[in-house]
Amino acid sequence: MPKHQNPPRLFESIRLRGLDIPHRLWVAAMCQYSAVDGLPQAWHLAHLGSFAIGRAGLIVTEATAVSPEGRITPDDAGIWTDEQADGWAEIVDFVHSQGVPIAMQIAHAGRKASTKPPYLGRGHHDIADGGWETVGPSPRAFGELPPPRALTGNEVRGVVQDFADAARRAVAAGFDAIEIHGAHGYLQHQFLSALSNDRADEYGGDADGRARFTRETVDAVRGVIPDGMPLFIRLSATDWFEGGWTVDDTIALVPQLVELGVDFVSVSSAGNDHRQEIPVGPGYQLPLARAVREATGVPVGAAGLITEPRQAETALVDGAADVVFVARQFLREPGFALRAAADLGGVLEWPRQYRMARFEGSIP
């Protein structure tokens, strides 16, 4: 395969605030449903550590709950206690030992919480079986899940504080960046979309009111993390359903979040209405990322069925994104970044323990 001139775009570094990130092929957040009472386990060390050994540009943790009721399932990781933060610190230390930065994604599942993990078939996890009451902006159910209890205004502000406290713990654990999960139909997204938010108070109404919770969360998190630490937000750019959140809404919101301290937007889509019609295909979210990038000038990341090095490189060269997020391909191939560098002519140094397995074209 012909190689790009040095370096290919995918293997250029990128600087966000005070963080230098060695290249632009990043690991997206992927839930593992393997925590115990929110505590990360040896699985998380092996799982995330494998991507560091494989020299990913940056790793994002799974959606990490800011409170017990914010978990998607009882098996979700959390950071609502100092003990959990201490557990994450061991993982961060190993990732850093490989020269790879790591970001924590902090999240609250809202009305999509208290569900069974995939290995138990999904669906609602009943309170009698260890589940819990779910909350949301309005008592509107997601699909066949039970309607949530609508949060009061004071409770919304309490959740904002939960996000800030989680971010403070993540900083203490040594993470390099924070990502607020505002996508995939979880609580932040639920407030943004009229499909799930019909409140009449300051956290509802028009798009400005529905975005208040997210703006307050960004402001609170930015206030507790170091000035030099980049703040990411993941957004579903569209609900893929009439009457819901749109790309135009996203484009209007992003500059407000940048003004409050967001440095980077991870562009995804969907997850907030079971009637969504997603045009799934290779790179199907790249047009959304391009629209946000071109309209706002903010650095963006794109994801969505990106499985080959050339595909990722083309997304950057064509201007659709500044960074490419990959999920399932990293599960199939933890050394995906090393192969991509060999294929494209990028420069990545292999771990000394693995150098006998270098791909043809890798550096000595």
N, C-alpha and C positions, 0 to 999 in steps of 0.2 A: 504494500500500500504506500503511495507517495506520502511524504511527510511535509508538514508545514514548516515554514521558515521559523527560526528560533525567536521567541518561543511561540507555540500556538496560543491563541487567546485563552484557552481553557487553563493553561498553566502559567499565566501571568498572575502576579500577586495583586491583592486589593487591600486598601487601607480604609477602615471605617473607624472614625474618631482616632483613638490611640492604639487600635489593634491592627497589626499587620498579619494578613492571612495569606499563607503561601501560594494557594491557587484557588480556582473557582469551581471545583467539582466537590460539592458538599453533600453530607449525609442528612437527609430529611428526617424529621421526627417520626418514629415508628413505635406504637404501643407494643409492649411485650407481655403485659398481663402476668407478671412474675414477681411482683412485690409482695411483701407481707406487712400488713398494717402500714402501708405507705413506704416501708423501708426498702431501698434497693438491695438486691441480693448478689451473690457471686455470679449469677447469670448476667446481670447488668454489666459487671466488670468485664466478663468474657465477651459479651456482645459488643459493647461500645469499644472495648480495647482492641477487638479485631479490626475495626475500621481505622483505629490509630496506627496499628501495625501496618495496615494496608495503605497508609499515607493519604487518607482523605484530606481535603483542604480545610474543612471545619466539620465538626459533628454537632448535631442538635439532639438533645435528649428527647425521649418520648414526652408526651403531654404529662406534665408533673403537677399534681393537684395542689392548689393553694389552701384547701381545707378538706376534711374527710368527706363532706357532702358534695365536694367538687369532683370526686373521682367518677370516671365513666363506669368502672366496675370495682368490686372490692379488691381486685388484684392490681390496681393501678399504683404507680409510684407517687409519692408526695413529697412536699417540703414545707409542711405546716408545723414541724417540730425541729428543734435543734439536733435531736438524735438522727433524724432523716438527713439533715444537712451534713452531719458528720459522716454518714454512710456514703453520701455522694462525693465527699472530699477525697476518699480513697480512689474512686474512679477517676476523678479529675486529675489527681496526681499521676496516675498511670498514663492517661492520655497525654498529659504534658510531657512525660518522660520520652515520648515518641516525637515530640516537636509539633504536636497538632493542637490547635485551639478547640475549645468546646463551649457551646452555648446551652443554657437551660431554657426549655420552653415551659412557661408557667401557664396553668389553665384551670378553668372551672367548667364542668360539663353541663351545668344548668339542668334543663328538662330532659337531657339525654344521659343523665347520671343514673346510678343504681340499676345498671343492666348486667346481664350475665356476660362473662368473657366468652370470646368466640368458641373456645374449646368446650363450652357447656351449651352452645347453641344460641347465644345472644338472647334477646327478649328481656322483659322487666324482671329484676331481681326483687322478689317480694320482701316486705319488711319482716315477715315471719321467718324468712330464710336468711336474714342478715342484711337485707337491703335497707333503704332509707327514703324518707320523703324528699321528692325533688322540688326544686325551685326554679323560677324563671321570671321573665319580665311580666308575663300574663298567664292566666290559667288556660293556655292553649296547648294541646297535646301534640307530640311528634308521632305521626303514624299511630301505631297501636299501643304506644307507651301511655301510661296514665297522665292526665293533665297535671302540671306542676302547680305548686302554690306560688302565687305572685309575691315577689319580694316587696316589702315596704321600702319607702325612700331611705329610711335609716339603715335597713338591711343592705340595700344597694351600696350605700357608703361604707358599710362594714366589709363588703366583699372587696371594694376598692382597697381598703386597708389590708385585707388578706393578701392581695396581689403585691402590695408594697412590702409586707412582712416576708413573703416568699422570696421576693427579689433580694432583700437584705440578707437572707440566709444563703441564697445562691452566691452572692458576692463573698460571704464569709467562707463558703466551701471552695472558692477559688475559680469559679466559672469566669470565662472571658467575655461573655455577652449574655444578655437576657432577651428572650423572644416571648412576647405576649401572644397567646393563641386567641386570635379573633376570627377564626375560620371554622368551617366544617359543622356548623350548626350548634356549636357550644355557646356558653352563656354570652360572651361578648357579641358573637354573631346574632344570637337571639334578640339582643337589644337593638342591634342595627336594623334588622329586617322587619318590615311591616307585616310579614307573614306570621311573625311570632310575637310582635310587640304592638299591643293596642292600648297601651297605658294612656292616661289623660294627665299625668303629672309631668314634672320637668324631665323625666327620663323616657317620655313617649311623645306622641304627636307626630310632628314633621321630622324630616331626616336629621335636622339639627338637634332636636330633643332626643331622638333615638340614639344619637351618637354621643350623648353626654357621658354615659357610663364609660365608654371607651376612652374619651378624652380625659376624664378624671383618672382613669386607671393609668394611662400613659404618663400623665403629669405626676401622679404619686410615685410610680416606679422610677421615673427619671430623677425624682427628688431624693431617692435613697441609694442610688448606684453612683459610682465614681464618674466624674466628668469625662474621663478618658474611655469609659466603657461604652461600646455601642449598644443601642437599644433597637431590637428588631420587632416587627409585628407581622404576624401571618394573617392575611385577610382572604376570605372568599370573595373574589371580585364580582361574582354574580351568583344568584340563587338558581339560575337556569329554570325560573318559573315566573310566569306573569304576575305582576303585583309585588314582586319581591325586590331584594337588593340588586342593584345593577352595576355595570362597569362605570357608568356616569356617576353613580353615587360614590363609588370607590375613588374615582378621580377627584371628586369634590372633597372627600374626607382626608385623603392622604396629606395634602399641604397643611391642614389643621394639625395633624399628628406630628408632622415634621416640625412645626412651630413649637410644639410641646416637647420635642426632644427625640423623636424617632429618627433613626439614621438609615434604615433599610427595611424594605417591604418584601416579604415572601408572598408571592401571588399564587393563590389556589382558587378553588371554586366549590360551590354546592355544599350539601350536607344539612340544610336547614328545612327542607320540605321533602317528604317522601314521594311527592308527585314530580319531582325534578326530572328533566329530560336532558341528559348530559351527552354531548356529541363525542363520546370517548373514541380516542384513536391516538397514535403516536404523536407526542408533543401537543396534545389538544388544548393545553392551557397557555401555550406560547403566545397566541394572539392577545390574550388578556394581559399577560405580563408586558408585552410590547405597548399596549394601549396605555397602561399606567405609567410606564417608563417615559414614553414620548410626551404625555400630557403633563407630567409633574417634574421630570428631571431627577427624580429620586432613584438611587440604586435599587434594583429589584432582583429577586431570584425567581426562577420558574421551575415548575415540576410537572410531572404528568406523563407517564409512559415514555420516559427518556431512558433508553437501555443500551445505546451504543456510543462509543467515544466520538465518532464523526458527527452524530446527531447532536450531541452536547456542544461540540465545537461550533457547528453551524448556527446553533441558537445564539451564541455570543457574537460570532462574526456578523450575522445578519442584524444584530441590534435588538433582538427580542428581549434580552436580559443581560444582566451583569454577572450573574452567578447561576449555575445549574444545580438544582437539588435532585438527588437520586435516592430512591428508597429501596424498592424490591430488588433492583439489580445489585445493590450492595449486600443484601441478604444472600443472594445467589453467589456472590463473588466479593467477599470482603476486600480483596485486593484490586477492585475495579479501577481505582485511580492509578495504580501501578501499571495495569494493562493499558489504560487509556494513554498514559504518558509514553509507553513504548510504541503504541500504534501511531500516535500523532507527532512524535518527536519532542515531547516535553521532557523536562529534567526533574526527576524525583529520585532521591537516594533511598535505596532499599534498606530495611533494617539489616544489620550485619548478620543476624541469625538466619536470615532468609536469602542471603545473596547467592547461594548455590542454585536457587530456583528462578533467577532473573529471566524475564522474557527477552527474546532477541530484540535488540534495539535499546535496551535499558542501559543506563550509565554503569561503568565498572563499580 
